[in-house]
Amino acid sequence: MAYVISEDCIACGTCIDECPVGAISEGDIYSIDPDACTECGTCADTCPNEAISLP
């Protein structure tokens, strides 16, 4: 099950640079491609707003 980004996302960009497979896309609220996500958790660990979690 891939990680998801909630409405708490402030689009700061911290997670994009940390994703080892490039599964995160920019936007008003960032999104994670569930087919590319390897569930490593790096994005969730680095998110300063705690906006990324497993569903």
N, CA, C and O of each residue as an XYZ file, in Angstrom:
220
protein
N       0.845     -1.177      0.000
C       0.000      0.000      0.000
C       0.893      1.244      0.000
O       1.738      1.395      0.882
N       0.718      2.112     -0.957
C       1.562      3.291     -1.108
C       1.217      4.374     -0.088
O       0.094      4.454      0.410
N       2.216      5.202      0.205
C       2.000      6.353      1.068
C       1.114      7.365      0.353
O       1.077      7.403     -0.877
N       0.406      8.179      1.114
C      -0.434      9.240      0.563
C      -0.107     10.554      1.277
O       0.372     10.569      2.411
N      -0.382     11.653      0.574
C      -0.144     12.981      1.126
C      -1.500     13.627      1.410
O      -2.365     13.680      0.536
N      -1.673     14.111      2.623
C      -2.957     14.687      3.034
C      -3.047     16.175      2.690
O      -2.106     16.769      2.164
N      -4.191     16.750      2.998
C      -4.426     18.175      2.780
C      -3.545     19.045      3.671
O      -3.504     20.262      3.489
N      -2.845     18.450      4.626
C      -1.934     19.202      5.488
C      -0.655     19.589      4.762
O       0.160     20.339      5.299
N      -0.472     19.083      3.544
C       0.719     19.392      2.738
C       0.797     20.889      2.462
O      -0.185     21.510      2.054
N       1.985     21.462      2.693
C       2.200     22.881      2.425
C       3.088     23.081      1.194
O       3.552     24.194      0.944
N       3.328     22.025      0.432
C       4.112     22.071     -0.804
C       5.486     22.689     -0.589
O       5.929     23.523     -1.378
N       6.155     22.279      0.478
C       7.466     22.850      0.800
C       8.601     22.249     -0.031
O       9.659     22.862     -0.173
N       8.381     21.043     -0.585
C       9.384     20.418     -1.433
C      10.346     19.495     -0.727
O      11.180     18.867     -1.379
N      10.260     19.395      0.569
C      11.190     18.557      1.325
C      11.150     17.106      0.887
O      12.199     16.479      0.746
N       9.975     16.564      0.672
C       9.830     15.146      0.351
C      10.322     14.783     -1.050
O      10.829     13.682     -1.259
N      10.178     15.689     -2.002
C      10.547     15.381     -3.391
C      12.015     14.999     -3.500
O      12.349     14.015     -4.160
N      12.888     15.754     -2.869
C      14.320     15.475     -2.943
C      14.703     14.192     -2.217
O      15.742     13.601     -2.512
N      13.878     13.755     -1.274
C      14.192     12.564     -0.485
C      13.698     11.269     -1.098
O      14.216     10.204     -0.761
N      12.716     11.319     -1.986
C      12.149     10.094     -2.567
C      13.168      9.440     -3.494
O      13.573     10.044     -4.488
N      13.588      8.214     -3.183
C      14.620      7.550     -3.991
C      14.141      7.080     -5.362
O      14.961      6.770     -6.226
N      12.835      7.022     -5.573
C      12.318      6.536     -6.862
C      11.558      7.610     -7.637
O      10.993      7.311     -8.689
N      11.526      8.833     -7.156
C      10.867      9.924     -7.862
C       9.369      9.773     -7.987
O       8.787     10.148     -9.005
N       8.736      9.224     -6.954
C       7.302      8.951     -7.004
C       6.432     10.153     -6.631
O       5.208     10.073     -6.728
N       7.038     11.257     -6.208
C       6.277     12.404     -5.730
C       6.216     13.483     -6.806
O       7.228     13.821     -7.420
N       5.016     14.018     -7.024
C       4.798     15.072     -8.013
C       4.400     16.363     -7.324
O       3.700     16.354     -6.312
N       4.858     17.484     -7.892
C       4.532     18.798     -7.343
C       3.104     19.200     -7.685
O       2.495     18.680     -8.620
N       2.593     20.135     -6.904
C       1.262     20.692     -7.107
C       0.913     21.535     -5.903
O       1.751     21.733     -5.024
N      -0.313     22.036     -5.845
C      -0.746     22.787     -4.665
C      -0.619     21.897     -3.440
O      -0.184     22.332     -2.374
N      -1.006     20.648     -3.618
C      -0.755     19.589     -2.637
C      -0.013     18.518     -3.426
O      -0.492     18.079     -4.471
N       1.128     18.099     -2.948
C       1.916     17.108     -3.669
C       1.175     15.771     -3.693
O       0.275     15.533     -2.888
N       1.566     14.909     -4.624
C       0.931     13.594     -4.716
C       1.991     12.529     -4.923
O       3.085     12.806     -5.413
N       1.650     11.311     -4.543
C       2.553     10.172     -4.669
C       1.959      9.180     -5.656
O       0.800      8.784     -5.527
N       2.747      8.781     -6.634
C       2.329      7.786     -7.619
C       2.338      6.416     -6.931
O       3.407      5.909     -6.590
N       1.170      5.817     -6.725
C       1.114      4.539     -5.995
C       1.828      3.395     -6.718
O       2.253      2.434     -6.076
N       1.966      3.485     -8.045
C       2.654      2.438     -8.791
C       4.168      2.538     -8.654
O       4.874      1.540     -8.795
N       4.667      3.739     -8.382
C       6.104      3.948     -8.250
C       6.582      3.867     -6.801
O       7.747      3.556     -6.553
N       5.702      4.141     -5.848
C       6.057      4.152     -4.423
C       6.512      2.773     -3.973
O       5.843      1.770     -4.220
N       7.671      2.740     -3.302
C       8.210      1.471     -2.789
C       7.953      1.311     -1.292
O       8.446      0.371     -0.668
N       7.182      2.232     -0.721
C       6.807      2.180      0.699
C       8.012      2.222      1.635
O       8.005      1.592      2.692
N       9.040      2.964      1.245
C      10.246      3.041      2.088
C      10.036      3.936      3.305
O      10.702      3.758      4.324
N       9.109      4.906      3.209
C       8.805      5.773      4.342
C       9.681      6.993      4.484
O       9.492      7.787      5.405
N      10.640      7.160      3.586
C      11.543      8.307      3.676
C      10.789      9.620      3.605
O      11.105     10.556      4.341
N       9.801      9.704      2.734
C       9.018     10.940      2.594
C       8.302     11.284      3.894
O       8.310     12.436      4.328
N       7.694     10.298      4.501
C       6.963     10.519      5.751
C       7.903     10.951      6.868
O       7.553     11.789      7.698
N       9.094     10.373      6.880
C      10.072     10.716      7.915
C      10.580     12.148      7.779
O      10.935     12.774      8.777
N      10.617     12.668      6.561
C      11.171     14.006      6.343
C      10.125     15.109      6.298
O      10.484     16.285      6.348
N       8.852     14.774      6.206
C       7.795     15.786      6.082
C       7.691     16.601      7.384
O       7.393     16.042      8.440
N       7.936     17.920      7.312
C       7.876     18.745      8.529
C       6.447     18.956      9.041
O       6.250     19.374     10.182
N       5.458     18.667      8.200
C       4.060     18.883      8.576
C       3.334     17.580      8.923
O       2.144     17.589      9.237
N       4.056     16.475      8.864
C       3.472     15.150      9.116
C       2.251     14.912      8.235
O       1.240     14.377      8.689
N       2.358     15.319      6.956
C       1.237     15.207      6.022
C       1.277     13.935      5.202
O       0.403     13.713      4.364
N       2.289     13.086      5.430
C       2.432     11.861      4.625
C       2.303     10.641      5.533
O       2.948     10.553      6.578
N       1.452      9.700      5.109
C       1.252      8.496      5.920
C       0.738      7.355      5.035
O       0.392      7.552      3.870
N       0.703      6.189      5.613
C       0.065      5.059      4.938
C      -1.436      5.199      5.121
O      -1.887      5.631      6.182
N      -2.220      4.842      4.108
C      -3.673      4.969      4.235
C      -4.251      4.015      5.268
O      -5.462      4.003      5.489
